[in-house]
Amino acid sequence: MINPIALGYLTEHSKLIELSNSTTYINPQQAEKLERIAFILKTIAHPTRLGVIHLLEQFPRLSVSDICEKLGTEQSLTSHHLQNMKLKGILSAKKEGRSVLYTLKERDVSLIIECLENCNCNM
């Protein structure tokens, strides 16, 4: 993710990022792709949301109460996270009887998490 402070300026045709003594130009398509990646990372960047994704990898369809039980979280907060992820296109929801069952809409998000699990960053 590109830190907004690191962004140089926006011209008509490219974004300029200054890295050390070199300058790299990013065309609008690349900039749009980076913004989309940052959007996804921001959307999932919470332990509860990561837990939801992890659960939905193992159990493809779960209700809010199932998720709360498995994560040990409060229903109101979990519902808030689920709604946020649904609105941003990470999850889909389908009403079945009196329950709403959540599924991963973007299964590739799991690959991002797996990649980050293997990252040896200084933390």
C-alpha positions as CSV (number, residue, x, y, z in Angstrom):
1,M,0.0,0.0,0.0
2,I,1.3,3.4,-0.9
3,N,1.4,5.9,1.9
4,P,-0.3,9.2,0.8
5,I,2.7,11.1,2.1
6,A,4.9,9.2,-0.3
7,L,2.7,10.2,-3.3
8,G,4.3,13.0,-5.2
9,Y,1.6,14.7,-7.3
10,L,-1.1,13.9,-9.7
11,T,-0.6,15.0,-13.3
12,E,-3.0,14.5,-16.1
13,H,-1.5,11.2,-17.2
14,S,0.4,9.7,-14.3
15,K,1.1,9.6,-10.6
16,L,4.6,10.4,-9.4
17,I,6.1,8.5,-6.5
18,E,9.5,9.5,-5.3
19,L,11.6,6.6,-3.9
20,S,15.0,7.6,-2.6
21,N,16.9,9.3,-5.5
22,S,14.9,7.7,-8.3
23,T,11.5,8.6,-9.7
24,T,9.0,6.0,-10.9
25,Y,5.9,6.8,-12.9
26,I,2.7,4.9,-12.5
27,N,0.1,5.1,-15.2
28,P,-3.6,5.6,-14.4
29,Q,-4.4,1.9,-14.8
30,Q,-1.6,0.9,-12.3
31,A,-2.7,3.7,-9.9
32,E,-6.3,2.4,-10.1
33,K,-5.1,-1.1,-9.4
34,L,-3.1,0.0,-6.4
35,E,-6.0,1.9,-5.0
36,R,-8.2,-1.2,-5.4
37,I,-5.6,-3.3,-3.5
38,A,-5.4,-0.7,-0.7
39,F,-9.2,-0.7,-0.5
40,I,-9.3,-4.4,-0.1
41,L,-6.6,-4.4,2.5
42,K,-8.3,-1.6,4.5
43,T,-11.6,-3.6,4.4
44,I,-10.1,-6.7,5.9
45,A,-7.6,-5.0,8.2
46,H,-9.2,-6.0,11.5
47,P,-8.8,-9.2,13.6
48,T,-12.5,-9.9,13.6
49,R,-12.8,-9.5,9.8
50,L,-9.8,-11.7,9.3
51,G,-11.3,-14.3,11.6
52,V,-14.6,-14.2,9.6
53,I,-12.7,-14.8,6.4
54,H,-10.8,-17.7,8.0
55,L,-14.0,-19.2,9.2
56,L,-15.8,-18.9,5.9
57,E,-12.9,-20.7,4.2
58,Q,-13.5,-23.6,6.5
59,F,-17.3,-23.4,6.7
60,P,-18.6,-21.8,3.4
61,R,-22.0,-20.6,4.8
62,L,-22.4,-19.3,8.3
63,S,-25.0,-17.2,10.2
64,V,-24.1,-14.3,12.4
65,S,-24.7,-16.4,15.5
66,D,-22.5,-19.2,14.2
67,I,-19.7,-16.8,13.5
68,C,-20.1,-15.1,16.9
69,E,-20.0,-18.5,18.6
70,K,-16.9,-19.7,16.8
71,L,-15.0,-16.3,17.2
72,G,-16.2,-15.6,20.7
73,T,-17.4,-12.1,19.7
74,E,-20.4,-9.9,20.4
75,Q,-23.2,-10.2,17.9
76,S,-23.7,-6.4,17.4
77,L,-20.0,-5.8,16.6
78,T,-19.8,-8.9,14.4
79,S,-22.9,-7.9,12.5
80,H,-21.3,-4.5,11.9
81,H,-18.1,-6.1,10.5
82,L,-20.2,-8.5,8.3
83,Q,-22.3,-5.6,6.9
84,N,-19.2,-3.6,6.1
85,M,-17.5,-6.5,4.3
86,K,-20.8,-7.2,2.5
87,L,-21.1,-3.6,1.3
88,K,-17.5,-3.6,0.1
89,G,-18.0,-6.8,-1.9
90,I,-15.9,-9.2,0.1
91,L,-18.9,-11.2,1.4
92,S,-22.4,-12.1,0.1
93,A,-25.4,-12.8,2.2
94,K,-28.5,-14.8,1.6
95,K,-31.6,-15.0,3.8
96,E,-32.7,-18.5,4.7
97,G,-35.7,-18.6,7.0
98,R,-35.0,-16.3,9.9
99,S,-31.2,-16.4,9.4
100,V,-28.9,-14.6,7.1
101,L,-26.1,-16.9,5.8
102,Y,-22.8,-15.3,4.8
103,T,-20.4,-16.6,2.2
104,L,-17.1,-15.4,0.8
105,K,-17.8,-13.5,-2.4
106,E,-14.1,-12.9,-3.2
107,R,-12.4,-16.2,-2.3
108,D,-9.0,-14.8,-3.5
109,V,-8.9,-12.6,-0.4
110,S,-7.9,-15.8,1.4
111,L,-4.8,-15.9,-0.8
112,I,-3.8,-12.5,0.4
113,I,-4.1,-13.6,4.0
114,E,-2.2,-16.8,3.3
115,C,0.6,-14.7,1.7
116,L,0.7,-12.3,4.7
117,E,0.9,-15.3,7.1
118,N,4.1,-16.3,5.4
119,C,5.6,-12.8,5.5
120,N,8.6,-12.4,7.7
121,C,8.1,-8.7,8.4
122,N,9.5,-7.1,11.5
123,M,6.5,-7.0,13.9
